[in-house]
């Protein structure tokens, strides 16, 4: 069975709602703009730590920001 769970997100929508650029959000959570771009495009799944930092920075619950 090859049913792969793909973690999706609403990172871009939440970031824009807070009027943050990708660079600003990256600085807030201690990563690069390229990482934020990759997460927003669903090309990269963040670590648990980074996902939680993103939730804190965007004042969002995990289940509102990330989903399957």
PDB file of N, CA, C and O in Angstrom:
ATOM      1  N   UNK A   1       0.844  -1.182   0.000  1.00  0.00           N
ATOM      2  CA  UNK A   1       0.000   0.000   0.000  1.00  0.00           C
ATOM      3  C   UNK A   1       0.887   1.242   0.000  1.00  0.00           C
ATOM      4  O   UNK A   1       1.789   1.367   0.828  1.00  0.00           O
ATOM      5  N   UNK A   2       0.632   2.141  -0.911  1.00  0.00           N
ATOM      6  CA  UNK A   2       1.464   3.333  -1.047  1.00  0.00           C
ATOM      7  C   UNK A   2       0.645   4.596  -0.828  1.00  0.00           C
ATOM      8  O   UNK A   2       0.661   5.506  -1.656  1.00  0.00           O
ATOM      9  N   UNK A   3      -0.069   4.647   0.287  1.00  0.00           N
ATOM     10  CA  UNK A   3      -0.856   5.835   0.631  1.00  0.00           C
ATOM     11  C   UNK A   3      -0.002   6.770   1.462  1.00  0.00           C
ATOM     12  O   UNK A   3       0.148   6.584   2.669  1.00  0.00           O
ATOM     13  N   UNK A   4       0.553   7.769   0.812  1.00  0.00           N
ATOM     14  CA  UNK A   4       1.435   8.715   1.491  1.00  0.00           C
ATOM     15  C   UNK A   4       0.633   9.899   2.022  1.00  0.00           C
ATOM     16  O   UNK A   4      -0.130  10.526   1.287  1.00  0.00           O
ATOM     17  N   UNK A   5       0.814  10.193   3.296  1.00  0.00           N
ATOM     18  CA  UNK A   5       0.174  11.371   3.879  1.00  0.00           C
ATOM     19  C   UNK A   5       1.004  12.594   3.531  1.00  0.00           C
ATOM     20  O   UNK A   5       2.203  12.643   3.803  1.00  0.00           O
ATOM     21  N   UNK A   6       0.369  13.562   2.941  1.00  0.00           N
ATOM     22  CA  UNK A   6       1.065  14.785   2.566  1.00  0.00           C
ATOM     23  C   UNK A   6       0.544  15.916   3.438  1.00  0.00           C
ATOM     24  O   UNK A   6      -0.644  16.240   3.407  1.00  0.00           O
ATOM     25  N   UNK A   7       1.434  16.511   4.210  1.00  0.00           N
ATOM     26  CA  UNK A   7       1.070  17.620   5.080  1.00  0.00           C
ATOM     27  C   UNK A   7       0.894  18.879   4.235  1.00  0.00           C
ATOM     28  O   UNK A   7       1.824  19.317   3.557  1.00  0.00           O
ATOM     29  N   UNK A   8      -0.291  19.447   4.281  1.00  0.00           N
ATOM     30  CA  UNK A   8      -0.584  20.680   3.551  1.00  0.00           C
ATOM     31  C   UNK A   8      -0.666  21.808   4.568  1.00  0.00           C
ATOM     32  O   UNK A   8      -0.706  21.564   5.774  1.00  0.00           O
ATOM     33  N   UNK A   9      -0.692  23.040   4.080  1.00  0.00           N
ATOM     34  CA  UNK A   9      -0.729  24.160   5.013  1.00  0.00           C
ATOM     35  C   UNK A   9      -1.439  25.369   4.431  1.00  0.00           C
ATOM     36  O   UNK A   9      -1.683  25.466   3.228  1.00  0.00           O
ATOM     37  N   UNK A  10      -1.759  26.284   5.330  1.00  0.00           N
ATOM     38  CA  UNK A  10      -2.363  27.567   4.971  1.00  0.00           C
ATOM     39  C   UNK A  10      -1.404  28.692   5.389  1.00  0.00           C
ATOM     40  O   UNK A  10      -1.826  29.770   5.809  1.00  0.00           O
ATOM     41  N   UNK A  11      -0.126  28.409   5.264  1.00  0.00           N
ATOM     42  CA  UNK A  11       0.898  29.343   5.724  1.00  0.00           C
ATOM     43  C   UNK A  11       0.829  30.681   4.986  1.00  0.00           C
ATOM     44  O   UNK A  11       0.876  31.740   5.613  1.00  0.00           O
ATOM     45  N   UNK A  12       0.718  30.635   3.673  1.00  0.00           N
ATOM     46  CA  UNK A  12       0.697  31.883   2.902  1.00  0.00           C
ATOM     47  C   UNK A  12      -0.490  32.759   3.297  1.00  0.00           C
ATOM     48  O   UNK A  12      -0.345  33.967   3.483  1.00  0.00           O
ATOM     49  N   UNK A  13      -1.657  32.142   3.424  1.00  0.00           N
ATOM     50  CA  UNK A  13      -2.854  32.899   3.787  1.00  0.00           C
ATOM     51  C   UNK A  13      -2.702  33.535   5.165  1.00  0.00           C
ATOM     52  O   UNK A  13      -3.046  34.701   5.359  1.00  0.00           O
ATOM     53  N   UNK A  14      -2.185  32.765   6.120  1.00  0.00           N
ATOM     54  CA  UNK A  14      -1.997  33.275   7.486  1.00  0.00           C
ATOM     55  C   UNK A  14      -0.939  34.377   7.513  1.00  0.00           C
ATOM     56  O   UNK A  14      -1.088  35.367   8.229  1.00  0.00           O
ATOM     57  N   UNK A  15       0.126  34.203   6.736  1.00  0.00           N
ATOM     58  CA  UNK A  15       1.201  35.202   6.685  1.00  0.00           C
ATOM     59  C   UNK A  15       0.674  36.508   6.098  1.00  0.00           C
ATOM     60  O   UNK A  15       0.952  37.586   6.622  1.00  0.00           O
ATOM     61  N   UNK A  16      -0.083  36.408   5.013  1.00  0.00           N
ATOM     62  CA  UNK A  16      -0.634  37.616   4.383  1.00  0.00           C
ATOM     63  C   UNK A  16      -1.642  38.311   5.295  1.00  0.00           C
ATOM     64  O   UNK A  16      -1.720  39.539   5.307  1.00  0.00           O
ATOM     65  N   UNK A  17      -2.405  37.543   6.049  1.00  0.00           N
ATOM     66  CA  UNK A  17      -3.372  38.124   6.981  1.00  0.00           C
ATOM     67  C   UNK A  17      -2.666  38.946   8.063  1.00  0.00           C
ATOM     68  O   UNK A  17      -3.217  39.925   8.566  1.00  0.00           O
ATOM     69  N   UNK A  18      -1.440  38.538   8.416  1.00  0.00           N
ATOM     70  CA  UNK A  18      -0.641  39.266   9.413  1.00  0.00           C
ATOM     71  C   UNK A  18       0.216  40.356   8.770  1.00  0.00           C
ATOM     72  O   UNK A  18       0.967  41.053   9.453  1.00  0.00           O
ATOM     73  N   UNK A  19       0.093  40.494   7.440  1.00  0.00           N
ATOM     74  CA  UNK A  19       0.847  41.503   6.678  1.00  0.00           C
ATOM     75  C   UNK A  19       2.358  41.342   6.863  1.00  0.00           C
ATOM     76  O   UNK A  19       3.089  42.316   7.040  1.00  0.00           O
ATOM     77  N   UNK A  20       2.800  40.082   6.817  1.00  0.00           N
ATOM     78  CA  UNK A  20       4.230  39.772   6.931  1.00  0.00           C
ATOM     79  C   UNK A  20       4.763  39.320   5.580  1.00  0.00           C
ATOM     80  O   UNK A  20       4.087  38.598   4.848  1.00  0.00           O
ATOM     81  N   UNK A  21       5.968  39.743   5.255  1.00  0.00           N
ATOM     82  CA  UNK A  21       6.630  39.219   4.067  1.00  0.00           C
ATOM     83  C   UNK A  21       7.228  37.860   4.405  1.00  0.00           C
ATOM     84  O   UNK A  21       7.322  37.485   5.574  1.00  0.00           O
ATOM     85  N   UNK A  22       7.626  37.134   3.381  1.00  0.00           N
ATOM     86  CA  UNK A  22       8.288  35.845   3.625  1.00  0.00           C
ATOM     87  C   UNK A  22       9.568  36.069   4.417  1.00  0.00           C
ATOM     88  O   UNK A  22       9.889  35.288   5.313  1.00  0.00           O
ATOM     89  N   UNK A  23      10.288  37.113   4.099  1.00  0.00           N
ATOM     90  CA  UNK A  23      11.541  37.436   4.802  1.00  0.00           C
ATOM     91  C   UNK A  23      11.285  37.744   6.275  1.00  0.00           C
ATOM     92  O   UNK A  23      12.014  37.266   7.144  1.00  0.00           O
ATOM     93  N   UNK A  24      10.259  38.537   6.558  1.00  0.00           N
ATOM     94  CA  UNK A  24       9.933  38.879   7.955  1.00  0.00           C
ATOM     95  C   UNK A  24       9.553  37.646   8.759  1.00  0.00           C
ATOM     96  O   UNK A  24       9.997  37.476   9.894  1.00  0.00           O
ATOM     97  N   UNK A  25       8.729  36.784   8.167  1.00  0.00           N
ATOM     98  CA  UNK A  25       8.334  35.562   8.863  1.00  0.00           C
ATOM     99  C   UNK A  25       9.544  34.664   9.090  1.00  0.00           C
ATOM    100  O   UNK A  25       9.697  34.084  10.165  1.00  0.00           O
ATOM    101  N   UNK A  26      10.382  34.551   8.102  1.00  0.00           N
ATOM    102  CA  UNK A  26      11.593  33.727   8.236  1.00  0.00           C
ATOM    103  C   UNK A  26      12.453  34.225   9.394  1.00  0.00           C
ATOM    104  O   UNK A  26      12.956  33.425  10.183  1.00  0.00           O
ATOM    105  N   UNK A  27      12.623  35.531   9.498  1.00  0.00           N
ATOM    106  CA  UNK A  27      13.414  36.102  10.594  1.00  0.00           C
ATOM    107  C   UNK A  27      12.775  35.807  11.950  1.00  0.00           C
ATOM    108  O   UNK A  27      13.476  35.503  12.915  1.00  0.00           O
ATOM    109  N   UNK A  28      11.470  35.896  12.022  1.00  0.00           N
ATOM    110  CA  UNK A  28      10.761  35.646  13.281  1.00  0.00           C
ATOM    111  C   UNK A  28      10.966  34.227  13.791  1.00  0.00           C
ATOM    112  O   UNK A  28      11.037  34.003  14.999  1.00  0.00           O
ATOM    113  N   UNK A  29      11.062  33.269  12.876  1.00  0.00           N
ATOM    114  CA  UNK A  29      11.166  31.865  13.283  1.00  0.00           C
ATOM    115  C   UNK A  29      12.567  31.292  13.134  1.00  0.00           C
ATOM    116  O   UNK A  29      12.791  30.117  13.424  1.00  0.00           O
ATOM    117  N   UNK A  30      13.513  32.113  12.684  1.00  0.00           N
ATOM    118  CA  UNK A  30      14.902  31.672  12.606  1.00  0.00           C
ATOM    119  C   UNK A  30      15.203  30.746  11.449  1.00  0.00           C
ATOM    120  O   UNK A  30      15.949  29.778  11.600  1.00  0.00           O
ATOM    121  N   UNK A  31      14.628  31.034  10.295  1.00  0.00           N
ATOM    122  CA  UNK A  31      14.917  30.227   9.109  1.00  0.00           C
ATOM    123  C   UNK A  31      15.146  31.164   7.925  1.00  0.00           C
ATOM    124  O   UNK A  31      15.296  32.372   8.107  1.00  0.00           O
ATOM    125  N   UNK A  32      15.172  30.615   6.727  1.00  0.00           N
ATOM    126  CA  UNK A  32      15.416  31.433   5.536  1.00  0.00           C
ATOM    127  C   UNK A  32      14.120  31.667   4.764  1.00  0.00           C
ATOM    128  O   UNK A  32      13.134  30.948   4.929  1.00  0.00           O
ATOM    129  N   UNK A  33      14.151  32.677   3.932  1.00  0.00           N
ATOM    130  CA  UNK A  33      13.020  32.972   3.062  1.00  0.00           C
ATOM    131  C   UNK A  33      12.750  31.794   2.134  1.00  0.00           C
ATOM    132  O   UNK A  33      11.596  31.474   1.850  1.00  0.00           O
ATOM    133  N   UNK A  34      13.810  31.153   1.666  1.00  0.00           N
ATOM    134  CA  UNK A  34      13.670  30.002   0.774  1.00  0.00           C
ATOM    135  C   UNK A  34      12.905  28.860   1.455  1.00  0.00           C
ATOM    136  O   UNK A  34      12.123  28.161   0.811  1.00  0.00           O
ATOM    137  N   UNK A  35      13.136  28.676   2.758  1.00  0.00           N
ATOM    138  CA  UNK A  35      12.413  27.635   3.496  1.00  0.00           C
ATOM    139  C   UNK A  35      10.933  27.974   3.567  1.00  0.00           C
ATOM    140  O   UNK A  35      10.085  27.102   3.376  1.00  0.00           O
ATOM    141  N   UNK A  36      10.618  29.231   3.840  1.00  0.00           N
ATOM    142  CA  UNK A  36       9.210  29.658   3.888  1.00  0.00           C
ATOM    143  C   UNK A  36       8.555  29.427   2.528  1.00  0.00           C
ATOM    144  O   UNK A  36       7.430  28.931   2.463  1.00  0.00           O
ATOM    145  N   UNK A  37       9.239  29.778   1.450  1.00  0.00           N
ATOM    146  CA  UNK A  37       8.715  29.557   0.095  1.00  0.00           C
ATOM    147  C   UNK A  37       8.429  28.081  -0.126  1.00  0.00           C
ATOM    148  O   UNK A  37       7.364  27.725  -0.630  1.00  0.00           O
ATOM    149  N   UNK A  38       9.367  27.221   0.246  1.00  0.00           N
ATOM    150  CA  UNK A  38       9.208  25.777   0.048  1.00  0.00           C
ATOM    151  C   UNK A  38       8.043  25.214   0.849  1.00  0.00           C
ATOM    152  O   UNK A  38       7.319  24.344   0.365  1.00  0.00           O
ATOM    153  N   UNK A  39       7.861  25.702   2.064  1.00  0.00           N
ATOM    154  CA  UNK A  39       6.736  25.243   2.884  1.00  0.00           C
ATOM    155  C   UNK A  39       5.424  25.702   2.262  1.00  0.00           C
ATOM    156  O   UNK A  39       4.481  24.919   2.150  1.00  0.00           O
ATOM    157  N   UNK A  40       5.358  26.978   1.854  1.00  0.00           N
ATOM    158  CA  UNK A  40       4.133  27.508   1.249  1.00  0.00           C
ATOM    159  C   UNK A  40       3.751  26.749  -0.020  1.00  0.00           C
ATOM    160  O   UNK A  40       2.566  26.604  -0.322  1.00  0.00           O
ATOM    161  N   UNK A  41       4.737  26.270  -0.759  1.00  0.00           N
ATOM    162  CA  UNK A  41       4.478  25.522  -1.998  1.00  0.00           C
ATOM    163  C   UNK A  41       4.268  24.030  -1.749  1.00  0.00           C
ATOM    164  O   UNK A  41       4.116  23.258  -2.695  1.00  0.00           O
ATOM    165  N   UNK A  42       4.260  23.622  -0.475  1.00  0.00           N
ATOM    166  CA  UNK A  42       4.125  22.215  -0.102  1.00  0.00           C
ATOM    167  C   UNK A  42       5.248  21.353  -0.678  1.00  0.00           C
ATOM    168  O   UNK A  42       5.060  20.162  -0.924  1.00  0.00           O
ATOM    169  N   UNK A  43       6.415  21.960  -0.890  1.00  0.00           N
ATOM    170  CA  UNK A  43       7.576  21.219  -1.388  1.00  0.00           C
ATOM    171  C   UNK A  43       8.446  20.726  -0.245  1.00  0.00           C
ATOM    172  O   UNK A  43       9.347  19.913  -0.451  1.00  0.00           O
ATOM    173  N   UNK A  44       8.179  21.216   0.957  1.00  0.00           N
ATOM    174  CA  UNK A  44       8.989  20.873   2.130  1.00  0.00           C
ATOM    175  C   UNK A  44       8.088  20.836   3.346  1.00  0.00           C
ATOM    176  O   UNK A  44       7.283  21.741   3.564  1.00  0.00           O
ATOM    177  N   UNK A  45       8.227  19.776   4.145  1.00  0.00           N
ATOM    178  CA  UNK A  45       7.499  19.687   5.409  1.00  0.00           C
ATOM    179  C   UNK A  45       8.401  20.185   6.529  1.00  0.00           C
ATOM    180  O   UNK A  45       9.520  19.696   6.687  1.00  0.00           O
ATOM    181  N   UNK A  46       7.927  21.148   7.303  1.00  0.00           N
ATOM    182  CA  UNK A  46       8.760  21.663   8.392  1.00  0.00           C
ATOM    183  C   UNK A  46       8.894  20.640   9.511  1.00  0.00           C
ATOM    184  O   UNK A  46       8.049  19.761   9.678  1.00  0.00           O
ATOM    185  N   UNK A  47       9.970  20.774  10.268  1.00  0.00           N
ATOM    186  CA  UNK A  47      10.123  19.957  11.470  1.00  0.00           C
ATOM    187  C   UNK A  47       9.018  20.349  12.452  1.00  0.00           C
ATOM    188  O   UNK A  47       8.371  21.384  12.289  1.00  0.00           O
ATOM    189  N   UNK A  48       8.812  19.528  13.454  1.00  0.00           N
ATOM    190  CA  UNK A  48       7.800  19.842  14.467  1.00  0.00           C
ATOM    191  C   UNK A  48       8.124  21.177  15.133  1.00  0.00           C
ATOM    192  O   UNK A  48       7.231  21.989  15.371  1.00  0.00           O
ATOM    193  N   UNK A  49       9.402  21.400  15.430  1.00  0.00           N
ATOM    194  CA  UNK A  49       9.814  22.643  16.080  1.00  0.00           C
ATOM    195  C   UNK A  49       9.502  23.846  15.195  1.00  0.00           C
ATOM    196  O   UNK A  49       8.928  24.828  15.668  1.00  0.00           O
ATOM    197  N   UNK A  50       9.870  23.780  13.924  1.00  0.00           N
ATOM    198  CA  UNK A  50       9.618  24.897  13.018  1.00  0.00           C
ATOM    199  C   UNK A  50       8.117  25.112  12.830  1.00  0.00           C
ATOM    200  O   UNK A  50       7.663  26.256  12.786  1.00  0.00           O
ATOM    201  N   UNK A  51       7.348  24.045  12.718  1.00  0.00           N
ATOM    202  CA  UNK A  51       5.892  24.172  12.574  1.00  0.00           C
ATOM    203  C   UNK A  51       5.299  24.893  13.782  1.00  0.00           C
ATOM    204  O   UNK A  51       4.440  25.762  13.627  1.00  0.00           O
ATOM    205  N   UNK A  52       5.749  24.540  14.975  1.00  0.00           N
ATOM    206  CA  UNK A  52       5.244  25.203  16.180  1.00  0.00           C
ATOM    207  C   UNK A  52       5.680  26.663  16.248  1.00  0.00           C
ATOM    208  O   UNK A  52       4.906  27.524  16.666  1.00  0.00           O
ATOM    209  N   UNK A  53       6.903  26.940  15.843  1.00  0.00           N
ATOM    210  CA  UNK A  53       7.366  28.338  15.808  1.00  0.00           C
ATOM    211  C   UNK A  53       6.534  29.159  14.826  1.00  0.00           C
ATOM    212  O   UNK A  53       6.220  30.318  15.095  1.00  0.00           O
ATOM    213  N   UNK A  54       6.180  28.566  13.698  1.00  0.00           N
ATOM    214  CA  UNK A  54       5.335  29.258  12.721  1.00  0.00           C
ATOM    215  C   UNK A  54       3.952  29.535  13.313  1.00  0.00           C
ATOM    216  O   UNK A  54       3.391  30.612  13.114  1.00  0.00           O
ATOM    217  N   UNK A  55       3.410  28.566  14.032  1.00  0.00           N
ATOM    218  CA  UNK A  55       2.110  28.764  14.679  1.00  0.00           C
ATOM    219  C   UNK A  55       2.160  29.899  15.684  1.00  0.00           C
ATOM    220  O   UNK A  55       1.247  30.722  15.745  1.00  0.00           O
ATOM    221  N   UNK A  56       3.218  29.942  16.468  1.00  0.00           N
ATOM    222  CA  UNK A  56       3.377  31.004  17.465  1.00  0.00           C
ATOM    223  C   UNK A  56       3.514  32.363  16.776  1.00  0.00           C
ATOM    224  O   UNK A  56       2.857  33.329  17.163  1.00  0.00           O
ATOM    225  N   UNK A  57       4.366  32.429  15.760  1.00  0.00           N
ATOM    226  CA  UNK A  57       4.610  33.698  15.060  1.00  0.00           C
ATOM    227  C   UNK A  57       3.349  34.227  14.386  1.00  0.00           C
ATOM    228  O   UNK A  57       3.137  35.437  14.307  1.00  0.00           O
ATOM    229  N   UNK A  58       2.521  33.315  13.904  1.00  0.00           N
ATOM    230  CA  UNK A  58       1.310  33.723  13.194  1.00  0.00           C
ATOM    231  C   UNK A  58       0.071  33.704  14.083  1.00  0.00           C
ATOM    232  O   UNK A  58      -1.033  33.992  13.621  1.00  0.00           O
ATOM    233  N   UNK A  59       0.254  33.365  15.359  1.00  0.00           N
ATOM    234  CA  UNK A  59      -0.837  33.294  16.320  1.00  0.00           C
ATOM    235  C   UNK A  59      -1.962  32.402  15.804  1.00  0.00           C
ATOM    236  O   UNK A  59      -3.134  32.778  15.816  1.00  0.00           O
ATOM    237  N   UNK A  60      -1.574  31.209  15.350  1.00  0.00           N
ATOM    238  CA  UNK A  60      -2.518  30.231  14.815  1.00  0.00           C
ATOM    239  C   UNK A  60      -2.353  28.911  15.543  1.00  0.00           C
ATOM    240  O   UNK A  60      -1.252  28.573  15.977  1.00  0.00           O
ATOM    241  N   UNK A  61      -3.434  28.166  15.679  1.00  0.00           N
ATOM    242  CA  UNK A  61      -3.351  26.812  16.208  1.00  0.00           C
ATOM    243  C   UNK A  61      -2.784  25.907  15.127  1.00  0.00           C
ATOM    244  O   UNK A  61      -2.992  26.138  13.936  1.00  0.00           O
ATOM    245  N   UNK A  62      -2.063  24.872  15.553  1.00  0.00           N
ATOM    246  CA  UNK A  62      -1.450  23.945  14.598  1.00  0.00           C
ATOM    247  C   UNK A  62      -2.490  23.400  13.620  1.00  0.00           C
ATOM    248  O   UNK A  62      -2.268  23.380  12.409  1.00  0.00           O
ATOM    249  N   UNK A  63      -3.622  22.960  14.157  1.00  0.00           N
ATOM    250  CA  UNK A  63      -4.632  22.335  13.307  1.00  0.00           C
ATOM    251  C   UNK A  63      -5.291  23.310  12.339  1.00  0.00           C
ATOM    252  O   UNK A  63      -5.915  22.879  11.370  1.00  0.00           O
ATOM    253  N   UNK A  64      -5.168  24.613  12.578  1.00  0.00           N
ATOM    254  CA  UNK A  64      -5.683  25.604  11.645  1.00  0.00           C
ATOM    255  C   UNK A  64      -4.676  25.922  10.531  1.00  0.00           C
ATOM    256  O   UNK A  64      -5.055  26.332   9.434  1.00  0.00           O
ATOM    257  N   UNK A  65      -3.400  25.727  10.833  1.00  0.00           N
ATOM    258  CA  UNK A  65      -2.342  26.070   9.877  1.00  0.00           C
ATOM    259  C   UNK A  65      -1.904  24.881   9.043  1.00  0.00           C
ATOM    260  O   UNK A  65      -1.579  25.038   7.866  1.00  0.00           O
ATOM    261  N   UNK A  66      -1.890  23.694   9.632  1.00  0.00           N
ATOM    262  CA  UNK A  66      -1.444  22.489   8.941  1.00  0.00           C
ATOM    263  C   UNK A  66      -2.545  21.442   8.928  1.00  0.00           C
ATOM    264  O   UNK A  66      -3.290  21.298   9.897  1.00  0.00           O
ATOM    265  N   UNK A  67      -2.643  20.713   7.824  1.00  0.00           N
ATOM    266  CA  UNK A  67      -3.685  19.690   7.703  1.00  0.00           C
ATOM    267  C   UNK A  67      -3.252  18.637   6.682  1.00  0.00           C
ATOM    268  O   UNK A  67      -2.318  18.846   5.907  1.00  0.00           O
ATOM    269  N   UNK A  68      -3.956  17.497   6.702  1.00  0.00           N
ATOM    270  CA  UNK A  68      -3.713  16.423   5.732  1.00  0.00           C
ATOM    271  C   UNK A  68      -4.823  16.394   4.706  1.00  0.00           C
ATOM    272  O   UNK A  68      -4.805  15.561   3.800  1.00  0.00           O
TER     273      UNK A  68
END
